[in-house]
Amino acid sequence: MPSTEKLLEANERFAASFDRGDDQLPPNMPVAVLTCIDARLHPVSFLGLDIGDAHVIRNAGGRATDDALRSLIVSSQLLDTREFMVIHHTDCGMLTFTNEDIWAKLEAETGTDAQPSTSCPSPMSRRASRMT
């Protein structure tokens, strides 16, 4: 069975017993967290969060990109978060290549220039310091 089918089945089981749909929209704690998409990271577990406790925004490298900033602005201006955590981690894979590396890989594999029309606000760099 493909992974997506397993995940959809798990979602059906979760949805069948979910009883928190009427909870308030703002998080229980006035906190928004920005962290990396690394699958080894589980912010709900390592921060001791429960459903509805905080906004968790994830992207490659846990960077304050335009889209992450948009989410943080919505969180703070419309949903009353007042505290922000940016969590980086040891051995982040984003430190192993640059933006140019990924654009070149995409172009080689697709035959199309994958360079974004605007510069990435958070360049990945091999020279970046190790984050913990």
Secondary structure, DSSP 8 states (H G I E B T S, - for coil): --HHHHHHHHHHHHHHH---TTS-SS-SSSEEEEEE--TT--HHHHTT--TTS-EEEEETTS---HHHHHHHHHHHHHH---EEEEE--TT-GGGGS-HHHHHHHHHHHHSS----SS--SS---TTS----
